[in-house]
Amino acid sequence: MAGADVLPVEVVYARPEVQVIVRLELLAGATVGDAVDAARLERRFPELAGQTFDVGVFGKVCARDTPLRAGDRVEIYRSLLADPKAVRKQRAAEGKRVRKGGGAEPPAEV
């Protein structure tokens, strides 16, 4: 497909161990949902099949019926395994200090 009636887009999905980018050319008027369906990522990632998941374009959550523009990057979002606020509260309750950039701060030298 080539021409003014075609939208080049990417659909991305990531897990901690792997990231996938599927480049597509869709007809003008295609939606985020059309791109997700065309990418067929549920074949490689069975956890996506039959599941409801959030999607977005360039980091902004949107509905599946959002129209696409040429060059858009459609992102499929996984559910969080832990609430970041709850994790911070738990760390604070345990008295752990966290250094900038993540990870526990090493014990102070005596």
PyMOL commands that set and color helices and strands:
alter all, ss='L'
color gray80, all
select helices_A, chain A and resi 32-39+41-43+46-48+84-94
alter helices_A, ss='H'
color red, helices_A
select strands_A, chain A and resi 6-15+18-27+55-57+60-62+73-76
alter strands_A, ss='S'
color yellow, strands_A
deselect
rebuild
show_as cartoon
